[in-house]
Amino acid sequence: MAQSCLALAVCVLLVHGGAARIAEAASYNVGNSAGWDISADFPSWLDGKSFFVGDTLVFQYSKYHTLSEVDEAGYRNCSTANAVLSSSDGNTTVALTAPGDRYFVCGNELHCLGGMRLHVPVSEPASPGGAGATPASPGGGGALSPGAGDAGVPTLDLGGSHRVTVGPAVATWLCIIAATLFVW
């Protein structure tokens, strides 16, 4: 009996201490260390990333570049004629506030045509009572990559977004199982 009470107490501490977490917003340095630059490989940078409402994109770039958010036609044609955002300050943060496709290009048409453009699909975040982790990309196994994170911090890549959600229902069931095991 004392062991089951101890197990239950540990479970309560885990749940209230932070074991059950909901997805948190992420901040991405676009292009990692290359930044928003013609030398960056944006298709590779996008690979394996998932973007959600609440995340932010940080574009860091030199005076030779600009940042414009455009519609899909502007993205395909490297045109900033109908840009909804234009910036040239070298450090632009863009909040992803709604689901849908976002398109970014360098205002220098030659740079855009050379690959300096980015299509970011934004999804709704997982619900707090969700069934577990964010879905992994096909064929994606987990890998620990030291220093490979956006901020140089080691991350655990689960094949999709770096978010892991353990809902309260999952934590509750784990506690019930733990308490049952200690009773036997």
Order of alpha helices (4+ residues) and beta strands (2+ residues): alpha-beta-alpha-beta-beta-beta-alpha-beta-beta-beta-alpha-beta-beta-beta-alpha
